[in-house]
Amino acid sequence: MMCDNSTEQDIQRFTEQGGKVNRRQFNQLLATDKPDSPHHTIVESDALALHAIAENDNERSPQMQPMLKKAYQAAGLTAHIEVYPDTLHGWTPPDSKVYNEKQAERAWQKTLALFKQAL
């Protein structure tokens, strides 16, 4: 399972319960036209994926979402890719200056549903 919006504490709690996580942190875009773009590694995975994208991240790189969808489809993998309205990068941690409680709760519920599906 790959979770872009989960905190390290969430991931630790999940793995302590026996879950397997393939979580990568990127300091770059997840999908670009470059040959070393991280989305090219999707084919090497067998994980379900959840990408909870901040609205302003999507505005900065609108090409990323279609590229991710295409990569997951080509790999035959299930991916939940959604842009969350009224959110700014870093919107899920409660102690973030841009925390969006309503959208973070929506994303958390989707994360829990994905955990149940993956287990």
ZIJO-V351550 format. One record per pair of residues at least 24 apart in sequence whose C-alpha atoms are under 8 Angstrom apart, sorted by the first residue. I is the first residue (numbers start at 1). GAP is how many residues later the second one is. If there is no record, write none. Layout:
# ZIJO-V351550
[[I,GAP] [I,GAP]]
This chain:
# ZIJO-V351550
[[1,46] [1,47] [1,48] [1,114] [1,117] [2,45] [2,46] [2,47] [2,48] [3,46] [3,47] [3,48] [3,108] [4,46] [4,47] [4,48] [5,45] [5,46] [5,47] [5,87] [5,102] [6,86] [6,102] [6,105] [7,86] [19,100] [22,25] [29,32] [29,35] [30,34] [30,38] [31,32] [31,33] [31,34] [31,36] [31,37] [32,31] [32,32] [32,35] [39,28] [39,29] [39,32] [40,31] [42,29] [42,30] [42,33] [43,28] [43,29] [43,31] [43,32] [46,31] [47,30] [47,31] [48,29] [48,30] [48,31] [48,66] [48,70] [49,29] [49,30] [49,31] [49,32] [50,29] [50,30] [50,31] [50,61] [50,64] [51,28] [51,29] [51,30] [51,31] [52,29] [52,30] [52,31] [52,32] [52,55] [53,28] [53,29] [53,30] [53,31] [53,36] [54,29] [54,30] [54,31] [54,32] [54,33] [54,34] [54,35] [54,36] [54,37] [55,28] [55,29] [55,30] [55,31] [55,32] [55,33] [55,34] [56,31] [56,32] [56,33] [57,31] [57,32] [58,25]]
